[in-house]
Amino acid sequence: MNAQDYALQANGSFALPDACFKVKALLADENSQISDFADIIGVDPFMTSRLLQIANSAIYSFPGEISTISRAITIIGTQAIYTMMLVDVAASAFKHFENQAIDLKRFWRMSVYCGLAAKNLAIKASIRDIERLFIAGLLQNFGELLVAKITADIAQQCEQYNKTQLPWDKQEQVLGYTYTDISADLLRIWQIPEKIILPIRHFNAASAIEINKDVKILNLASRLALIDSHPNEFTYEDVIDESFCKPLALSVEDLKQAADFADKEATNILTMMNPKLFS
């Protein structure tokens, strides 16, 4: 199977709810208003609750409590609302499958941590529209879930990484490509904006001098997440390429602060996303 085969199988394994299509249509309508989005989300108690939780979380760090759907949408942004809905659908689709191929708790911790670290590094690197990097970090390794669900034996092989063969190298050896390649193909099928897919698609080309800054940010954040999830196996020296810092005007201290921020906030966000797994 190639990366697109996994993405196509995953896309066919569950249907997106009507609300996703309605929100997508509003995004394409230049005359749509915040109230139009609020009307769609407001009829779903679960989505309303999730929206308000996220708007009031450390992801946005907004001063004061956000108590209305319209205000929450204004803070988060309409495109981010659509992406949030897709993440919820995907998480729900895989929440109940039991599979020993991967550690689900580790997977979600790394995903959320990577998103938070990417966002923090983007702020320090003076990159605009930083929310796209939080979303890219959150979704970049979604391909791992797909491989675990569709071909558990292959996922188990990919789990056998170590400091001499990092996860991405192991995936390349076993699959011929990486989980990020699968993620990028699935997100394109879901019509996620290309600016979010780009750093995921080119994740493994981060060492190229001319590569987009977003790619380098995501690369650094993913490695900080790896250290966080396996502190006894990986060290900063094992996985971080400091040469990526120079074009981003980042210091080693910036990386450490991003790691501290992600570590501090990840637990709260994970509990909000999946209380059963992280409570």
C-alpha positions in Angstrom: 0.0 0.0 0.0 1.2 3.5 -0.7 0.4 6.6 1.4 -2.7 7.5 -0.6 -4.1 4.0 -0.3 -4.1 4.4 3.5 -5.7 7.9 3.2 -8.4 6.7 0.9 -9.3 3.7 3.1 -9.5 6.0 6.1 -11.7 8.5 4.3 -14.0 5.7 3.4 -14.3 4.2 6.8 -16.5 6.9 8.2 -18.8 9.7 6.9 -18.4 13.3 7.8 -21.5 14.7 9.6 -23.8 17.1 7.8 -22.5 19.9 10.0 -19.0 19.6 8.4 -20.4 20.0 4.9 -22.5 23.0 6.1 -19.6 24.7 7.7 -17.4 24.0 4.6 -20.1 25.6 2.4 -20.2 28.7 4.6 -16.4 29.0 4.3 -16.8 29.2 0.5 -19.6 31.8 0.8 -18.2 35.3 0.9 -21.5 36.6 2.4 -21.6 34.2 5.3 -21.6 35.7 8.8 -20.4 34.6 12.2 -24.0 34.1 13.2 -24.4 31.5 10.3 -21.7 29.4 11.8 -23.1 29.8 15.3 -26.5 28.6 14.1 -25.0 25.3 12.8 -22.8 24.7 15.9 -25.5 25.8 18.4 -27.8 22.8 17.6 -25.1 20.4 18.7 -24.6 20.5 22.5 -21.4 18.5 22.3 -19.8 20.7 19.6 -21.0 23.8 21.5 -19.3 22.6 24.7 -16.1 21.7 22.9 -16.0 25.0 21.2 -16.3 27.0 24.4 -13.7 24.7 26.1 -11.2 25.3 23.4 -11.9 29.1 23.3 -11.2 29.3 27.0 -8.2 27.0 27.0 -4.5 27.7 27.0 -4.4 27.3 23.2 -5.7 30.9 22.9 -4.9 32.3 26.3 -7.6 35.0 25.8 -8.1 37.3 28.8 -11.6 36.9 30.3 -14.1 34.1 29.9 -15.6 33.3 26.5 -19.3 32.4 27.1 -21.0 32.7 23.8 -20.7 30.7 20.6 -20.3 33.8 18.4 -17.5 35.1 20.5 -15.8 31.8 20.6 -15.9 31.5 16.8 -14.5 35.1 16.5 -11.6 34.1 18.7 -10.9 30.8 17.1 -11.7 31.6 13.5 -14.0 30.0 11.1 -11.4 27.9 9.3 -10.1 26.6 12.6 -13.7 25.7 13.6 -13.9 23.4 10.5 -10.6 21.8 11.3 -11.6 21.3 14.9 -14.8 19.5 13.6 -12.7 17.2 11.4 -10.3 16.4 14.3 -13.3 15.5 16.5 -14.8 13.3 13.8 -11.4 11.5 13.3 -10.8 11.1 17.0 -14.3 9.7 17.5 -13.8 7.3 14.7 -10.7 5.8 16.3 -11.5 6.4 20.0 -13.0 3.0 20.5 -10.8 0.7 18.5 -8.5 -1.3 20.7 -5.2 -2.1 19.2 -1.9 -3.1 20.8 0.1 -1.9 17.8 0.5 1.6 19.2 0.2 3.4 22.5 -2.8 5.7 22.0 -2.0 7.7 25.1 1.5 8.4 23.8 0.1 9.2 20.3 -2.3 11.8 21.5 0.3 13.3 24.0 2.8 13.7 21.2 0.2 15.2 18.8 -1.0 17.8 21.2 2.4 18.6 22.5 3.7 19.0 19.0 0.9 21.4 18.2 1.6 23.5 21.3 5.4 23.5 20.8 4.9 24.5 17.1 2.6 27.4 18.0 5.1 28.6 20.7 8.1 28.4 18.3 6.1 30.2 15.6 5.4 33.1 18.0 9.1 33.3 18.9 10.1 33.2 15.2 7.6 36.1 14.4 5.6 33.9 12.0 2.1 35.2 11.3 -1.1 33.2 11.3 0.3 30.9 14.0 -2.9 28.8 14.4 -2.1 26.9 11.2 1.1 25.6 12.9 -0.8 24.4 16.0 -3.2 22.5 13.7 -0.3 21.1 11.5 1.4 19.9 14.7 -1.8 18.3 16.0 -2.5 16.5 12.7 0.9 15.8 11.3 1.2 12.2 12.7 -2.4 11.2 12.1 -1.2 8.6 9.6 0.1 6.5 12.5 -3.5 5.9 13.6 -4.5 4.8 10.1 -1.6 2.4 9.8 -2.4 0.9 13.2 -6.1 0.5 12.3 -5.6 -0.9 8.8 -2.3 -2.9 9.1 -1.5 -3.4 12.8 1.5 -5.6 12.1 3.2 -2.8 10.1 2.5 -0.3 12.8 4.1 -2.6 15.4 7.2 -2.7 13.2 7.3 1.0 13.0 7.1 1.2 16.8 10.5 -0.3 17.1 12.4 2.9 16.8 15.4 4.1 18.9 18.0 6.8 19.1 20.0 5.3 16.2 16.9 5.0 14.1 14.4 7.7 14.8 10.6 7.2 14.2 10.6 8.8 10.8 13.7 6.7 9.6 12.0 3.5 10.9 8.8 4.4 9.0 10.7 5.0 5.9 12.5 1.7 6.2 9.3 -0.3 6.8 6.8 1.6 4.6 8.9 3.4 2.1 7.4 6.7 3.3 6.5 8.2 6.6 3.3 8.7 8.6 3.3 12.4 7.7 3.0 11.5 4.0 -0.2 9.6 4.8 -1.5 12.5 7.0 -0.9 15.0 4.1 -2.8 12.8 1.6 -5.8 12.4 4.0 -5.9 16.1 4.8 -5.9 16.9 1.1 -8.9 14.6 0.7 -10.6 16.4 3.6 -9.8 19.7 1.8 -7.8 21.2 4.7 -6.1 24.4 3.5 -2.8 23.8 1.7 -0.9 26.1 4.0 -1.6 23.6 6.8 -0.7 20.6 4.7 2.5 22.1 3.3 4.7 21.7 6.4 3.3 18.1 6.9 3.9 17.2 3.3 7.5 18.4 3.3 8.3 17.5 6.9 11.2 15.2 5.9 12.9 17.9 3.8 13.4 20.3 6.7 17.2 20.3 6.2 16.9 21.9 2.8 18.1 25.5 3.0 15.3 26.9 0.8 12.5 25.1 2.6 9.5 26.9 4.1 10.0 28.1 7.7 6.8 26.3 8.7 8.5 23.0 7.8 11.5 23.7 10.1 9.2 24.8 12.9 7.1 21.5 12.6 10.3 19.4 12.5 11.7 21.0 15.7 8.3 20.7 17.5 7.9 17.0 16.6 11.3 16.2 18.0 10.6 18.1 21.2 7.5 16.0 21.4 9.5 12.8 20.9 11.8 13.7 23.8 8.8 14.5 26.0 7.2 11.1 25.4 10.4 9.1 25.8 12.5 11.1 28.2 14.6 8.0 29.2 15.4 7.1 25.6 16.0 10.4 23.7 17.9 13.5 24.6 18.0 16.9 23.1 21.4 16.1 21.6 20.0 12.9 20.0 17.2 14.5 17.9 17.4 18.2 17.7 19.2 19.8 14.7 20.2 23.3 15.9 21.0 24.4 12.4 17.3 24.8 11.9 17.2 27.5 14.5 19.4 30.1 12.6 17.0 30.8 9.7 14.2 31.0 12.3 16.1 33.4 14.6 15.6 31.0 17.4 17.9 30.2 20.3 18.4 27.1 22.3 16.6 28.8 25.2 13.6 29.4 22.9 13.4 25.7 22.2 13.5 24.9 25.9 10.8 27.5 26.7 8.6 26.0 24.0 9.1 22.6 25.5 8.2 23.9 29.0 5.1 25.6 27.6 3.9 22.5 25.8 4.6 20.3 28.8 2.6 22.6 31.1 -0.4 22.9 28.9 -0.7 19.6 27.1 -2.2 17.7 30.1 -5.1 20.1 30.4 -5.9 20.0 26.7 -5.6 16.3 26.5 -8.1 15.9 29.4 -10.5 18.1 27.6 -10.1 16.2 24.3 -10.4 12.7 25.8 -11.3 12.6 29.5 -11.6 8.8 29.5 -8.0 8.3 28.4 -6.3 11.1 30.3 -8.4 11.6 33.5 
